Amino acid sequence: MLPELQIPSTREGWKTQQLALLLKLKSYRFELVKNVAPKTYPTRNKKLILNIAGRIGSSEARNVRIGDAIGEGCNLARDLGNLPPNICTPTYLAAYCDRYWKKFQISDPGI
């Protein structure tokens, strides 16, 4: 069981955060520039239920959200790194950042 696993020098909730991060990283599949119709893969689980002894507090839910957000960022970096250089140009990156900032309502990107 995850709560009973003892890992020295880690903060409370680190295991939950790492689990969420690893699940997000494991689900990555690059499909942005495929020329053929995407293959049909077996249905992936959209929901994961963890059986943890005791009551899950808001801090554990927060750690799951943090791990998921870090995984999203890693997968975004993977997508950009996997794009061919004729697509992923500085102009493309600037336009992508503009869309990203608007999507998440970031008013001052600090650049």
N, C-alpha and C positions, 0 to 999 in steps of 0.2 A: 504494500500500500504506500502511496506517495507520502502521506504525513509521517509515517514511521521511518522513512528513509533518512538517515542521518548524514548530512554533508557538512563538514566543518567549515567555518569561516564564511557562512552565507547568512544573509539577512532573512528575516521572517517573510514568507511569501515568495521567496526566490524560486522555489521548486515549481510553484503554480505558474509563475511568469514564464519560466523556461519551458514548461510543458505546452503552454499556449503558443509560444514562439516556435517551438519545434513542429507542432502540428501545422502551423501556418506555412513554415518553410517546406515541409514535406508535401503540401498540397500544390506547390508551384508547378505550373506548366506553361512554357512559352509558346504562344500561338498567335502573335501579333502579325507576322508577315508570312503566313502560309499561303502558297499559291493554289493548293487543292482544298477541297472541302474538308473540314476537320473530321477526324475519325470519331466514331462514336465509342466512347469509353464506358466501362461499367459506371453506374451511378455512384457518385461519391457521397458520403454522408455529409449532410448539411448541419447536423446537430450531433454533439457529443455530450454524453451524460457521464459525469465523474461521480463515482461512489466514494465519497470521503466521509470517514467516521466523524461524527460531531456536526456542529452547525457551521456553515460557511458564512463568514461575516462580510461586510462591505469591503474590507481590505483585500480579501481573496478575490472578490469580483473585480476590484480595481487592478489587481495583479494580472488577472486574465486579460483585461482590456489593454494593459500596458504591453504584455507579451504579444497580443494580437496586433497592436499598432506597430511594434518593432518589426514583426514579421511582414506586415504590409509594406513598410519602408524598405526592408530587404528585398522583397519581391519586386517592388518598383525599380530599385537599383538593378536588379537582375534583368528586368525587361529592357531598361535603357542600355545596359551593357551588351545585351544580345542583339540589339538593332544594328543593322549594317550601317557603315559610315556614310553612305550616300543618303540615308534617311535621318540618322541622328546627327544632324548638323547643329552648330551653335544657334541658328535661327529656329530650328525645331525645338531645341531645349528651352529657348526663351519663350516661345509660344506655349510650350507645355507648362512651364512654370506659371505663366499668366493664368492659364486655365485652372491650374492647381490652386493658386492663391484665391481665385474667385470662388472655386468650389468650396473651399474651407474657410472662406471669409477672412483671409489674412490681409489686413489693411496695409501694413508696412512690412514688406519682406526683408528690409534691412540691407538691401544691395545698393 
